[in-house]
């Protein structure tokens, strides 16, 4: 708990909710529409899992545009970074409610069975 007059921690200031659980193991919107993703991102405010900007549908960025939730974190195994859409800068953030990544057996790109054979020509640079 912080003292009166002490500056808020970044997680309080940005609305990061360390207690919220991820919405699933893959991009919510891609899974609902039978599409595929390259890498996954987790909204630090509500737990929404969306696909990255290299993915064809860029659902994580669309989630930010629709909700105003500005902070994401990687949902890839072994990656531990946060990103603020407003500043366009990465930063170190707090530990969130597990899981912190999709299951390691889940393929990248994913999900299994939905990725086209020419996926490398379809990702955004």
N, C-alpha and C positions, 0 to 999 in steps of 0.2 A: 504494500500500500504506500502511496506517495504522500509526502507532507504537503500541507497547505502552502501554496505558492511555488511548489516544485513543478518544473515543466513536465507535461505528460510524456510517457514513453511513446515511441512511434506506434506501437500496437494500439494504444488507446486513441491516439490522434487520428489514425487512419481507419479505425473501425475494424481492425483485425479481431476476429473472434476465435481464440485458441481452442475453445470447447466444441465448436461445431464440427460435425462429422462430414467427411466427403460424401457427395451425392451418389457415388458408385465407383466402379473400377474403370469406366471408360467415358468418353464424351457423351453426355446426356443426349444432346440433339442428334449426333451422328448415329447413336444406337437406336434412337426412336425412328430415324428415317432410313436405316439400313446402309448408312454411308461409312466411310473409314476416316482415320486420322493418322497423323504422323507422330506428334508428341502431345502429351496431355498437360494441362494447367489446372490448378485448383484456386478458386476464389477464396481469399483469406477471410472474407466477411461472412459468406453463407455456405461455403463448401461445394458450390457448383463445380463440376468437372467439365471442362471444355477443351477443345482442340486448339493447338498453337497456331500462330500466324503463318507457319510454313505449311499447315494443313490446308486442303482445298476450301474448307468452309469457315475457318477462323472463328469458331464459336466462342472461345475465351474472350476475344476482343469484342465480339458482338454482345456478350454478356455485360461487359463493362459499359458499352454504349447504351444498353437498355436499362441497366440498374444503377450506374454510377459507382459501383463497387470498384475502387481503383487499384487494389493490390491483389496480385496473383502470386502463386508459388509453383515451382515445378512439381509435377505428379509423376516424375520419372524416377525409377530406382537409382539411388546413389547421388541424386542432385538435391542440393540444399540451398536454394536461393529464392529470394522474393523480388518482385518487380512492381514498380509503381507506374501506372500508365500516365499519370499527370506529369511526373518529372522525367519519364522515360529512362529511369535509372534503376539498376539492381541494388539490393541492400540485404543485410543479414536481418532476419526476423525471428520471432519467437517460435518455440516448438508448438505445433498444432496437434489436434486430436488425431490419433492414428486411424487408418493407415496413412503413411506419408507418401505412398507411391502405389501405382497399379501393381498387381501381382507380378513377380518376376517372370513367371511362365507365359504371361500375356505378350504376344509378339509386338514388335515395333517395326513398321507401323501396324496398326490393329484396327478392328479386331480380326481375329483369325477368320478366314473365309470371306471377308468383305474387301480385302485389299486387291486392287487390280494388278495384273502382272507388270504394267507400265507405270507403277506408282512413282518411280523416281523422276519421270518426266512431268508429273502432275503436282509435285510439291513446289511451294513458293520460296524464292530465295531470300 
